[in-house]
Amino acid sequence: MGQKVGPILLIIVLLLIAFFSAFYFVDQTEQGILVQLGKPINGTLAPGLHIKIPFIQKVVVFDKRLLDYDAPPAEMLSADKKNLKLDIYAKWRIVDPLKFYNTVRNIEGALLRLDDNIDSEIRTELGRHMMVDIISKPRAKIMDEVKKRSSVWAENYGISIVDVRIKRIDLPFENRQAVYERMRTERDRQAKKYRSEGQEEALKIKAAADREKAILLAEARRKAQVLRGQGDAEATRIYAEAFEQDPEFFNLMRTLEASRKALDNRTIFVLSPEFEFLQFMKQSGTNFRPD
Protein backbone atom coordinates (compact mmCIF):
# COMPACT_ATOMS: atom_id res chain seq x y z
CA MET A 1 0.00 0.00 0.00
CA GLY A 2 2.83 2.36 0.93
CA GLN A 3 4.49 1.70 -2.40
CA LYS A 4 1.34 2.87 -4.26
CA VAL A 5 0.97 6.14 -2.31
CA GLY A 6 4.10 7.73 -3.76
CA PRO A 7 3.14 7.37 -7.46
CA ILE A 8 -0.43 8.47 -6.69
CA LEU A 9 0.80 11.63 -4.95
CA LEU A 10 3.13 12.32 -7.84
CA ILE A 11 0.27 11.95 -10.33
CA ILE A 12 -1.93 14.25 -8.22
CA VAL A 13 0.81 16.87 -8.05
CA LEU A 14 1.35 16.69 -11.82
CA LEU A 15 -2.40 16.97 -12.42
CA LEU A 16 -2.57 20.03 -10.15
CA ILE A 17 0.38 21.64 -11.93
CA ALA A 18 -1.21 20.92 -15.30
CA PHE A 19 -4.56 22.27 -14.11
CA PHE A 20 -3.15 25.54 -12.81
CA SER A 21 -0.79 25.97 -15.76
CA ALA A 22 -3.75 25.69 -18.11
CA PHE A 23 -4.99 29.09 -16.95
CA TYR A 24 -3.19 32.34 -17.63
CA PHE A 25 -4.04 36.02 -17.31
CA VAL A 26 -3.25 38.92 -19.70
CA ASP A 27 -3.02 42.33 -18.02
CA GLN A 28 -4.69 45.50 -19.34
CA THR A 29 -1.28 46.95 -20.20
CA GLU A 30 -0.28 43.84 -22.15
CA GLN A 31 -1.15 41.97 -25.33
CA GLY A 32 -0.18 38.43 -26.10
CA ILE A 33 -0.19 35.55 -28.55
CA LEU A 34 -0.60 31.83 -28.00
CA VAL A 35 2.28 29.73 -29.29
CA GLN A 36 1.95 26.01 -29.86
CA LEU A 37 5.14 24.08 -30.43
CA GLY A 38 6.89 27.27 -31.54
CA LYS A 39 4.14 28.44 -33.95
CA PRO A 40 1.68 31.28 -33.11
CA ILE A 41 -2.02 30.41 -33.23
CA ASN A 42 -5.37 32.15 -32.70
CA GLY A 43 -4.11 35.73 -33.32
CA THR A 44 -3.84 38.36 -30.56
CA LEU A 45 -5.06 37.60 -27.04
CA ALA A 46 -7.21 40.26 -25.40
CA PRO A 47 -6.73 41.20 -21.72
CA GLY A 48 -8.36 38.78 -19.28
CA LEU A 49 -8.31 35.11 -18.24
CA HIS A 50 -7.53 32.45 -20.87
CA ILE A 51 -6.99 28.67 -21.09
CA LYS A 52 -4.19 26.81 -22.85
CA ILE A 53 -2.99 23.27 -23.24
CA PRO A 54 -0.33 22.67 -20.57
CA PHE A 55 3.21 21.86 -21.69
CA ILE A 56 2.23 22.17 -25.37
CA GLN A 57 1.09 25.75 -25.62
CA LYS A 58 2.64 28.85 -24.08
CA VAL A 59 1.74 32.54 -23.95
CA VAL A 60 4.10 35.24 -25.21
CA VAL A 61 3.16 38.63 -23.75
CA PHE A 62 4.19 42.06 -25.07
CA ASP A 63 3.75 45.50 -23.52
CA LYS A 64 1.06 47.54 -25.31
CA ARG A 65 2.21 50.88 -23.85
CA LEU A 66 4.61 53.36 -25.39
CA LEU A 67 8.18 52.07 -25.45
CA ASP A 68 11.45 53.99 -25.58
CA TYR A 69 14.23 53.79 -28.10
CA ASP A 70 17.29 55.72 -26.97
CA ALA A 71 20.20 55.45 -29.36
CA PRO A 72 23.78 56.19 -28.31
CA PRO A 73 25.26 59.44 -29.71
CA ALA A 74 26.59 59.01 -33.22
CA GLU A 75 28.43 61.21 -35.71
CA MET A 76 26.62 62.12 -38.94
CA LEU A 77 27.38 64.30 -41.97
CA SER A 78 25.38 67.33 -43.12
CA ALA A 79 24.94 68.40 -46.74
CA ASP A 80 28.07 70.58 -46.53
CA LYS A 81 30.11 67.62 -45.24
CA LYS A 82 30.29 68.83 -41.63
CA ASN A 83 30.37 66.30 -38.80
CA LEU A 84 27.58 66.49 -36.22
CA LYS A 85 27.24 64.38 -33.11
CA LEU A 86 23.55 63.56 -32.58
CA ASP A 87 21.75 62.03 -29.60
CA ILE A 88 18.39 60.65 -30.80
CA TYR A 89 15.38 59.05 -29.14
CA ALA A 90 12.07 57.63 -30.38
CA LYS A 91 8.70 56.56 -28.97
CA TRP A 92 7.13 53.40 -30.39
CA ARG A 93 4.59 50.70 -29.60
CA ILE A 94 3.65 47.19 -30.71
CA VAL A 95 0.40 47.27 -32.69
CA ASP A 96 0.41 43.76 -34.21
CA PRO A 97 1.84 41.20 -31.76
CA LEU A 98 1.57 38.30 -34.23
CA LYS A 99 3.50 40.09 -36.98
CA PHE A 100 5.93 41.41 -34.36
CA TYR A 101 6.62 37.87 -33.07
CA ASN A 102 7.06 36.42 -36.55
CA THR A 103 9.52 39.11 -37.65
CA VAL A 104 11.61 40.29 -34.68
CA ARG A 105 10.52 37.85 -31.92
CA ASN A 106 11.13 40.17 -28.96
CA ILE A 107 11.88 43.71 -27.77
CA GLU A 108 15.63 43.28 -28.18
CA GLY A 109 15.22 42.27 -31.81
CA ALA A 110 12.90 45.22 -32.42
CA LEU A 111 15.42 47.66 -30.93
CA LEU A 112 18.13 46.35 -33.22
CA ARG A 113 15.89 46.89 -36.25
CA LEU A 114 14.87 50.35 -35.00
CA ASP A 115 18.49 51.29 -34.51
CA ASP A 116 19.38 50.36 -38.10
CA ASN A 117 16.32 51.95 -39.69
CA ILE A 118 16.09 55.22 -37.76
CA ASP A 119 19.84 55.76 -37.96
CA SER A 120 19.73 55.28 -41.73
CA GLU A 121 16.74 57.58 -42.21
CA ILE A 122 18.28 60.36 -40.08
CA ARG A 123 21.57 60.16 -41.94
CA THR A 124 19.69 60.39 -45.25
CA GLU A 125 17.61 63.37 -44.13
CA LEU A 126 20.48 65.30 -42.53
CA GLY A 127 22.49 64.80 -45.72
CA ARG A 128 19.98 67.09 -47.44
CA HIS A 129 20.44 70.06 -45.08
CA MET A 130 23.30 72.42 -44.33
CA MET A 131 24.88 72.31 -40.88
CA VAL A 132 23.86 75.89 -40.03
CA ASP A 133 20.22 75.09 -40.83
CA ILE A 134 20.28 71.94 -38.72
CA ILE A 135 21.72 73.77 -35.72
CA SER A 136 19.97 77.13 -35.85
CA LYS A 137 16.53 76.38 -37.33
CA PRO A 138 13.65 74.34 -35.83
CA ARG A 139 14.18 70.66 -36.60
CA ALA A 140 10.54 69.51 -36.39
CA LYS A 141 10.18 69.29 -40.18
CA ILE A 142 13.36 67.22 -40.50
CA MET A 143 12.27 64.79 -37.79
CA ASP A 144 8.74 64.53 -39.19
CA GLU A 145 10.23 63.32 -42.47
CA VAL A 146 12.32 60.75 -40.58
CA LYS A 147 9.26 59.58 -38.65
CA LYS A 148 7.15 59.31 -41.82
CA ARG A 149 9.65 57.13 -43.67
CA SER A 150 10.47 55.03 -40.60
CA SER A 151 6.76 54.38 -39.98
CA VAL A 152 6.39 52.84 -43.45
CA TRP A 153 9.20 50.43 -42.64
CA ALA A 154 7.90 49.70 -39.13
CA GLU A 155 4.48 48.54 -40.35
CA ASN A 156 6.15 45.42 -41.77
CA TYR A 157 7.18 44.46 -38.23
CA GLY A 158 3.92 45.19 -36.43
CA ILE A 159 5.39 48.39 -34.95
CA SER A 160 4.03 51.94 -34.89
CA ILE A 161 6.58 54.76 -34.50
CA VAL A 162 4.90 57.58 -32.59
CA ASP A 163 7.69 60.15 -32.56
CA VAL A 164 11.38 60.65 -33.38
CA ARG A 165 13.33 63.55 -31.88
CA ILE A 166 16.86 64.85 -31.44
CA LYS A 167 17.79 65.32 -27.78
CA ARG A 168 21.12 66.99 -28.37
CA ILE A 169 23.44 68.11 -31.16
CA ASP A 170 27.13 68.52 -30.51
CA LEU A 171 29.99 69.42 -32.75
CA PRO A 172 33.17 67.38 -32.83
CA PHE A 173 35.93 69.26 -31.05
CA GLU A 174 37.93 69.92 -34.24
CA ASN A 175 34.92 71.58 -35.90
CA ARG A 176 33.77 73.83 -33.07
CA GLN A 177 36.22 76.68 -33.65
CA ALA A 178 35.43 76.82 -37.36
CA VAL A 179 31.73 76.91 -36.63
CA TYR A 180 32.17 79.63 -33.99
CA GLU A 181 34.18 81.73 -36.45
CA ARG A 182 31.55 81.28 -39.12
CA MET A 183 28.80 82.24 -36.69
CA ARG A 184 30.79 85.29 -35.55
CA THR A 185 31.35 86.36 -39.18
CA GLU A 186 27.65 86.00 -39.89
CA ARG A 187 26.74 88.05 -36.82
CA ASP A 188 29.28 90.74 -37.80
CA ARG A 189 27.75 90.89 -41.27
CA GLN A 190 24.28 91.32 -39.81
CA ALA A 191 25.55 93.95 -37.37
CA LYS A 192 27.13 95.96 -40.21
CA LYS A 193 23.91 95.69 -42.18
CA TYR A 194 21.88 96.97 -39.22
CA ARG A 195 24.38 99.81 -38.63
CA SER A 196 24.28 100.92 -42.27
CA GLU A 197 20.49 100.79 -42.27
CA GLY A 198 20.48 102.81 -39.04
CA GLN A 199 22.84 105.41 -40.46
CA GLU A 200 20.74 105.69 -43.60
CA GLU A 201 17.61 106.16 -41.51
CA ALA A 202 19.41 108.72 -39.33
CA LEU A 203 20.40 110.74 -42.42
CA LYS A 204 16.82 110.67 -43.64
CA ILE A 205 15.55 111.87 -40.28
CA LYS A 206 18.21 114.58 -40.07
CA ALA A 207 17.46 115.79 -43.62
CA ALA A 208 13.76 115.91 -42.83
CA ALA A 209 14.47 117.83 -39.61
CA ASP A 210 16.75 120.31 -41.41
CA ARG A 211 14.10 120.83 -44.07
CA GLU A 212 11.46 121.40 -41.41
CA LYS A 213 13.80 123.78 -39.59
CA ALA A 214 14.41 125.82 -42.78
CA ILE A 215 10.67 126.00 -43.42
CA LEU A 216 9.93 127.13 -39.87
CA LEU A 217 12.71 129.78 -39.91
CA ALA A 218 11.57 131.12 -43.28
CA GLU A 219 8.00 131.32 -42.03
CA ALA A 220 9.16 133.04 -38.82
CA ARG A 221 11.20 135.60 -40.79
CA ARG A 222 8.25 136.29 -43.05
CA LYS A 223 5.96 136.83 -40.08
CA ALA A 224 8.62 139.02 -38.39
CA GLN A 225 8.92 141.20 -41.47
CA VAL A 226 5.16 141.51 -41.70
CA LEU A 227 4.92 142.46 -38.03
CA ARG A 228 7.86 144.83 -38.34
CA GLY A 229 6.26 146.51 -41.35
CA GLN A 230 2.97 146.77 -39.49
CA GLY A 231 4.81 148.28 -36.50
CA ASP A 232 6.64 150.78 -38.68
CA ALA A 233 3.38 151.75 -40.36
CA GLU A 234 1.70 152.17 -36.99
CA ALA A 235 4.62 154.27 -35.69
CA THR A 236 4.54 156.45 -38.80
CA ARG A 237 0.82 156.90 -38.35
CA ILE A 238 1.28 157.94 -34.71
CA TYR A 239 4.09 160.33 -35.60
CA ALA A 240 1.96 161.85 -38.35
CA GLU A 241 -0.97 162.36 -35.98
CA ALA A 242 1.33 163.95 -33.40
CA PHE A 243 2.91 166.20 -36.01
CA GLU A 244 -0.51 167.34 -37.20
CA GLN A 245 -1.54 168.33 -33.66
CA ASP A 246 1.49 170.60 -32.95
CA PRO A 247 4.20 170.75 -35.60
CA GLU A 248 6.45 173.11 -33.63
CA PHE A 249 6.34 170.99 -30.48
CA PHE A 250 6.98 167.89 -32.53
CA ASN A 251 10.05 169.50 -34.11
CA LEU A 252 11.27 170.48 -30.66
CA MET A 253 10.87 166.96 -29.29
CA ARG A 254 12.59 165.41 -32.27
CA THR A 255 15.46 167.90 -31.96
CA LEU A 256 15.87 167.28 -28.23
CA GLU A 257 15.75 163.55 -28.72
CA ALA A 258 18.33 163.76 -31.45
CA SER A 259 20.60 165.94 -29.35
CA ARG A 260 20.30 163.60 -26.37
CA LYS A 261 21.42 160.70 -28.46
CA ALA A 262 24.08 162.55 -30.45
CA LEU A 263 25.71 164.83 -27.86
CA ASP A 264 27.46 164.36 -24.53
CA ASN A 265 29.66 166.62 -22.34
CA ARG A 266 32.70 166.08 -24.56
CA THR A 267 31.01 166.67 -27.92
CA ILE A 268 32.33 169.69 -29.89
CA PHE A 269 30.46 171.10 -32.88
CA VAL A 270 31.43 174.03 -35.09
CA LEU A 271 28.15 175.58 -36.24
CA SER A 272 26.88 178.89 -37.54
CA PRO A 273 25.09 181.05 -34.94
CA GLU A 274 22.09 181.16 -37.22
CA PHE A 275 21.80 177.33 -37.23
CA GLU A 276 18.24 176.35 -36.30
CA PHE A 277 19.38 173.75 -33.82
CA LEU A 278 21.20 176.46 -31.78
CA GLN A 279 18.07 178.59 -31.63
CA PHE A 280 16.29 175.82 -29.75
CA MET A 281 19.20 175.39 -27.38
CA LYS A 282 19.29 179.14 -26.58
CA GLN A 283 15.55 179.17 -25.91
CA SER A 284 15.77 176.07 -23.70
CA GLY A 285 18.48 177.70 -21.45
CA THR A 286 21.18 175.18 -22.22
CA ASN A 287 24.66 175.97 -20.93
CA PHE A 288 25.92 176.97 -24.31
CA ARG A 289 28.95 179.08 -25.20
CA PRO A 290 29.52 179.82 -28.88
CA ASP A 291 33.16 180.29 -29.89
SULJO-V368516 format. One record per residue. RES is the residue in three letters. PSI is psi as a letter, one per 40 degrees, with the letter a starting at -180 (none if undefined). Layout:
{{RES,PSI} {RES,PSI}}
This chain:
{{MET,d} {GLY,d} {GLN,d} {LYS,d} {VAL,d} {GLY,d} {PRO,d} {ILE,d} {LEU,d} {LEU,d} {ILE,d} {ILE,d} {VAL,d} {LEU,d} {LEU,d} {LEU,d} {ILE,d} {ALA,d} {PHE,d} {PHE,d} {SER,e} {ALA,e} {PHE,i} {TYR,i} {PHE,h} {VAL,h} {ASP,i} {GLN,d} {THR,e} {GLU,i} {GLN,i} {GLY,i} {ILE,i} {LEU,h} {VAL,h} {GLN,h} {LEU,f} {GLY,e} {LYS,h} {PRO,i} {ILE,i} {ASN,e} {GLY,a} {THR,h} {LEU,h} {ALA,i} {PRO,i} {GLY,a} {LEU,h} {HIS,i} {ILE,i} {LYS,i} {ILE,h} {PRO,i} {PHE,e} {ILE,d} {GLN,i} {LYS,i} {VAL,h} {VAL,h} {VAL,h} {PHE,i} {ASP,h} {LYS,e} {ARG,i} {LEU,h} {LEU,i} {ASP,i} {TYR,h} {ASP,h} {ALA,i} {PRO,i} {PRO,h} {ALA,i} {GLU,h} {MET,i} {LEU,h} {SER,a} {ALA,d} {ASP,f} {LYS,f} {LYS,h} {ASN,h} {LEU,h} {LYS,h} {LEU,i} {ASP,h} {ILE,i} {TYR,i} {ALA,i} {LYS,h} {TRP,i} {ARG,i} {ILE,h} {VAL,e} {ASP,g} {PRO,d} {LEU,d} {LYS,d} {PHE,d} {TYR,d} {ASN,d} {THR,d} {VAL,e} {ARG,d} {ASN,a} {ILE,d} {GLU,d} {GLY,d} {ALA,d} {LEU,d} {LEU,d} {ARG,d} {LEU,d} {ASP,d} {ASP,d} {ASN,d} {ILE,d} {ASP,d} {SER,d} {GLU,d} {ILE,d} {ARG,d} {THR,d} {GLU,d} {LEU,d} {GLY,e} {ARG,e} {HIS,i} {MET,i} {MET,d} {VAL,d} {ASP,d} {ILE,d} {ILE,d} {SER,d} {LYS,i} {PRO,h} {ARG,e} {ALA,d} {LYS,d} {ILE,d} {MET,d} {ASP,d} {GLU,d} {VAL,d} {LYS,d} {LYS,d} {ARG,d} {SER,d} {SER,d} {VAL,d} {TRP,d} {ALA,d} {GLU,d} {ASN,e} {TYR,e} {GLY,f} {ILE,i} {SER,h} {ILE,h} {VAL,d} {ASP,i} {VAL,h} {ARG,i} {ILE,h} {LYS,d} {ARG,i} {ILE,h} {ASP,i} {LEU,i} {PRO,i} {PHE,d} {GLU,e} {ASN,e} {ARG,d} {GLN,d} {ALA,d} {VAL,d} {TYR,d} {GLU,d} {ARG,d} {MET,d} {ARG,d} {THR,d} {GLU,d} {ARG,d} {ASP,d} {ARG,d} {GLN,d} {ALA,d} {LYS,d} {LYS,d} {TYR,d} {ARG,d} {SER,d} {GLU,d} {GLY,d} {GLN,d} {GLU,d} {GLU,d} {ALA,d} {LEU,d} {LYS,d} {ILE,d} {LYS,d} {ALA,d} {ALA,d} {ALA,d} {ASP,d} {ARG,d} {GLU,d} {LYS,d} {ALA,d} {ILE,d} {LEU,d} {LEU,d} {ALA,d} {GLU,d} {ALA,d} {ARG,d} {ARG,d} {LYS,d} {ALA,d} {GLN,d} {VAL,d} {LEU,d} {ARG,d} {GLY,d} {GLN,d} {GLY,d} {ASP,d} {ALA,d} {GLU,d} {ALA,d} {THR,d} {ARG,d} {ILE,d} {TYR,d} {ALA,d} {GLU,d} {ALA,d} {PHE,d} {GLU,d} {GLN,d} {ASP,g} {PRO,d} {GLU,d} {PHE,d} {PHE,d} {ASN,d} {LEU,d} {MET,d} {ARG,d} {THR,d} {LEU,d} {GLU,d} {ALA,d} {SER,d} {ARG,d} {LYS,d} {ALA,d} {LEU,i} {ASP,a} {ASN,d} {ARG,e} {THR,h} {ILE,h} {PHE,i} {VAL,h} {LEU,i} {SER,i} {PRO,d} {GLU,e} {PHE,h} {GLU,d} {PHE,d} {LEU,d} {GLN,d} {PHE,d} {MET,d} {LYS,d} {GLN,d} {SER,e} {GLY,f} {THR,i} {ASN,g} {PHE,h} {ARG,h} {PRO,h} {ASP,none}}
